[in-house]
């Protein structure tokens, strides 16, 4: 491992530690950051096991958690019988876009509660604030992601 690879690995491990301290499983955080900081376009499970010194089960579990988030994807590898993984293009925008489903669920929950208790009660006031907050976030998040993508694609970011 050359000096640049060592520096990248160290930076990846620092980010993985931060992510695991924030609640992400440690192996998932390490696999995610290994793919993010890798100088290779793709990595196999064996590559990840070797680089991170973790089991195939840990890599498999991490990949199963990361793919549905939109951060990591399987990549085509003509001639290879192994799955190859890569950090997805526009991963951050994809991840934030998927948060819109959570925003919708939170808004819906507040709406259901308000139908039962109305706005003029203690829970109603809390639910009304919740509904307004998540409604605002729903509107703004989609527009913000679109604006970022437009600027990024135009090289203005």
C-alpha positions in Angstrom: 0.0 0.0 0.0 1.5 3.3 -1.0 1.3 6.5 1.0 -1.8 7.9 -0.8 -3.6 4.6 -0.4 -2.7 4.7 3.3 -4.0 8.3 3.7 -7.2 7.4 1.9 -7.7 4.3 4.1 -7.1 6.4 7.2 -9.6 9.1 6.1 -12.1 6.3 5.2 -11.7 4.8 8.7 -12.2 8.2 10.4 -15.5 8.7 8.5 -16.6 5.1 9.2 -16.0 5.7 12.9 -18.1 8.9 12.7 -20.9 7.1 10.9 -20.8 4.2 13.4 -20.9 6.6 16.3 -24.0 8.1 14.7 -25.8 4.8 14.6 -24.7 3.0 11.5 -23.4 -0.5 12.0 -19.6 -0.6 12.0 -19.1 -3.0 9.1 -21.7 -1.2 7.0 -19.9 2.1 7.6 -16.5 0.6 6.7 -17.8 -1.0 3.5 -19.5 2.3 2.5 -16.4 4.4 3.1 -14.1 1.8 1.5 -16.1 2.1 -1.7 -16.3 5.9 -1.4 -12.6 6.4 -1.0 -11.4 3.6 -3.3 -9.2 4.5 -6.2 -10.9 1.6 -8.1 -14.2 2.1 -9.9 -15.6 -1.2 -8.5 -14.7 -3.7 -5.7 -15.7 -7.3 -5.2 -16.8 -8.7 -1.9 -13.3 -10.4 -1.8 -11.6 -7.1 -2.4 -13.6 -5.5 0.5 -12.9 -8.5 2.8 -9.2 -8.2 2.1 -9.0 -4.4 2.4 -11.1 -4.2 5.6 -10.0 -7.5 7.1 -13.6 -8.5 7.8 -15.6 -11.6 7.0 -17.6 -12.3 3.9 -20.7 -12.4 6.0 -20.0 -8.9 7.3 -19.5 -7.6 3.7 -22.7 -9.3 2.5 -24.7 -7.9 5.3 -23.3 -4.4 4.7 -24.0 -4.5 1.0 -27.6 -5.7 1.7 -28.1 -2.6 3.9 -26.4 -0.2 1.5 -28.0 -1.1 -1.8 -31.6 -0.2 -0.9 -30.4 3.2 0.3 -29.1 4.0 -3.2 -25.6 4.7 -2.0 -24.0 1.5 -3.4 -25.0 -0.5 -6.4 -24.0 -3.7 -8.2 -21.8 -2.8 -11.2 -21.6 -4.7 -14.4 -18.3 -6.6 -14.8 -18.1 -8.4 -18.2 -16.3 -11.7 -17.9 -16.4 -11.8 -14.1 -18.5 -14.3 -12.2 -18.3 -12.2 -9.0 -20.5 -9.3 -8.0 -18.8 -6.0 -8.3 -20.0 -3.0 -6.2 -19.5 0.7 -6.6 -20.4 3.9 -4.9 -23.4 5.1 -6.9 -23.2 8.3 -9.0 -25.3 11.0 -7.3 -25.5 8.8 -4.2 -26.1 11.7 -1.8 -28.9 13.1 -3.8 -30.4 9.6 -4.1 -30.1 9.1 -0.4 -31.8 12.4 0.4 -34.5 11.8 -2.2 -35.3 8.5 -0.4 -35.9 10.5 2.7 -39.0 12.0 1.0 -40.8 8.7 1.8 -40.1 9.2 5.5 -41.2 12.8 5.2 -44.5 11.6 3.6 -45.0 9.0 6.4 -44.4 11.6 9.1 -46.8 14.1 7.5 -49.4 11.3 7.1 -49.1 10.3 10.8 -49.6 13.8 11.9 -52.6 14.2 9.7 -54.2 11.0 11.1 -53.7 12.2 14.6 -55.1 15.6 13.9 -58.3 14.0 12.4 -58.8 12.3 15.8 -57.9 15.1 18.3 -58.2 18.3 16.3 -55.8 21.3 16.6 -57.3 22.7 19.8 -55.7 20.2 22.2 -52.2 19.5 23.6 -51.5 16.6 21.2 -53.3 18.6 18.4 -50.9 21.5 18.8 -47.9 19.2 18.6 -49.3 17.3 15.7 -50.1 20.5 13.9 -46.5 21.7 14.2 -45.3 18.3 13.1 -47.5 18.3 10.0 -46.5 21.8 9.1 -42.8 21.0 9.5 -42.9 17.8 7.4 -45.0 19.5 4.8 -42.4 22.2 4.5 -39.6 19.7 4.3 -41.5 17.7 1.6 -41.8 20.8 -0.6 -38.3 22.1 0.0 -36.3 18.9 -0.1 -37.3 17.9 -3.6 -36.7 21.3 -4.9 -33.3 21.5 -3.1 -32.1 18.2 -4.5 -33.2 19.2 -8.0 -31.4 22.5 -7.7 -28.2 20.8 -6.5 -28.3 18.3 -9.3 -28.8 21.0 -11.9 -25.9 23.0 -10.5 -23.6 20.0 -10.1 -24.2 18.8 -13.6 -23.5 22.3 -14.9 -20.2 22.4 -13.0 -21.3 25.2 -10.7 -21.1 23.4 -7.4 
